């Protein structure tokens, strides 16, 4: 079984409010990712919070079992991944599905396809591509947990992808959301149109 780690710890300074709480399809970015990662082969979910943790926890009505608070969130995304991984140390997982909250526009069907390809291919890393560009979410095999823990903070999990280039399976998708990194209001408008 896999575990989903949803990274939502950043300050969202360019957006002006927590990305986790941005409305999307009658829910929010965070709620959408939680629902999209519900899959028979994803047995656990962790939502890593940092800046604005209490506000997000309350407004999203998150079950306490899902929440991991990263006190070192200012050190960057990799520190949040580590926090999520630490919370799973006592659980036997095949790998993790890494979902940054600033790549929220992905479907449950895309995630299901990535999960299927992970088990079918036996590759260590499975990720989507859209028009040749690599995107998210990314599945990392448990074989790479040590490499992820040792990755340089300034490069993050990408360093592990680069170091294991021969073990990467790219899964083409028509979903542009796989490569849309939504960081500010302009990007949000372009991706979703005007919000009420």
Secondary structure, DSSP 8 states (H G I E B T S, - for coil): -EEEEEEE-S--TTTSS-GGGSEETTEEHHHHHHHHT-BTTEEEEEEEE-TTHHHHHHHTT--GGGEEE-TTGGG-HHHHHHHHHHTTTTS--SEEEEEETTS----HHHHHHHHHHHHHH--SEEEEEETTEEEEEEEEEGGGHHHHHTS-TTTTTHHHHHHTGGGEEEEE-S-GGGG----SHHHHHHHH----
